[in-house]
Amino acid sequence: MKSTLNDTKNATPPFSRTNPFQAKVLKNINLNGTGSNKETRHIELSLQGSGLTYDPGYALGVVPSNDPELVALLINEMKWEEDVTVTVGKQDETLSLKEALTNYFEITLLSKKILQQAAVFTENEELQKLLLVENTNQLKEYCYGRDLLDMLRDFGPWKATAQEIVSILRKMTPRLYSIASSNAANPDEVHLTIGAVRYTAHGRDRKGVCSVLCSERVSEGDTLPVYVQANKHFHLPEAEDKDIIMVGPGTGIAPFRSFIQERAVNKVNGRSWLFFGDQHEASDFLYQSELEKYQKDGVLTKLDAAFSRDTDQKVYVQHKMLENSKELFEWIEKGAYFYVCGDKEYMAKDVNEALITIIQNEGTLTREDAEAYLKDLQKQGRYLRDVY
């Protein structure tokens, strides 16, 4: 997305995906309390001098670098020299192997294409077998959750130079995060809410490229390469007197923090209702004191929180919606906008299902008519989702 620079006389090109801005880290804190199973970072970045601006609902692209430990393991595995020069990109730029593996290439993802191209550098029968047409499913299964190091360990011995191996890799892709601040409330700043991704698979500990960079290797004073990505499909209502209902468990809270801040600055008179959810109230209620202050000040009309691990029966955001079925339907009938942000696979589906149930029961409609009602809400631009 092209950004506008304040000073048009300045010849610096606008900052974008291909020309990210080096944003200084002003704050990097863990939002989770003692005893939490999670680590959620609140990161504040300076946009001073960038000319970058954003609206609530926009995303920030972060161009990450790979874990130095993983890079070292790769170089070691192949007995390469880290300072050997390799050529990258269409412009035939040269970098040291270590620099290329750290900042230029994607090394934590595998694809069918990578395995096919790698196959010419080894006589490993297992790899040739995996690439047969009838083994498409096994190939897909192999790629899932594995990385370049797994491939190099599993299918050697390799007859390939460092250059030949890096030539089959994809360029590092930026990671997009929903912006967790309002530009109007925080001029020259942008805030992010990032959950650190860590898991064990195929006998090794795995780390999310960007989320663990942000949680382990980026400190105040460091910089992160960023750009603003517009999101035309997720925004506040144009009319400020409209009510909004926001469902954002976990890091899904991010854009709603931006919505609430924006509405606080603009002193809007539309009501707002937030459904937040996580594991434990004591350690995982992200931005709790901030949200409670907004509620006290009347900026946030209603706040309903669900904590799934605090009771025998797991309680999620959709359960809180169903508990407030009558009032929620009244808000929608009166023209409220309904927003969902977060996990696409489970949460967003469950919330959608709860919404249909509420419309069906409260509107005394058939399932079919309730689904049509929801489709109509979507057509009107009043049911908006930012799911991933």
Secondary structure, DSSP 8 states (H G I E B T S, - for coil): -----S-TTS------SSS-EEEEEEEEEE-S-TT-S--EEEEEEE-TTT-----TT-EEEE-----HHHHHHHHHHTT--TT-EEEETTTTEEEEHHHIIIIIB--S---HHHHHHHGGGB--HHHHHHTSGGGHHHHHHHHTT--HHHHHHHS--B---HHHHHTTS-B---EEEEB-S-TTTSTTEEEEEEE--EEEETTEEEE-HHHHIIIII--TT-EEEEEEE--TTS---SSTT--EEEE--GGGGHHHHHHHHHHHHTT--S-EEEEEEES-HHHH-TTHHHHHHHHHTTSS-EEEEEETTSSSS---HHHHHHHTHHHHHHHHHTT-EEEEEE-TTTHHHHHHHHHHHHHHHHTT--HHHHHHHHHHHHHTT-EEEEE-
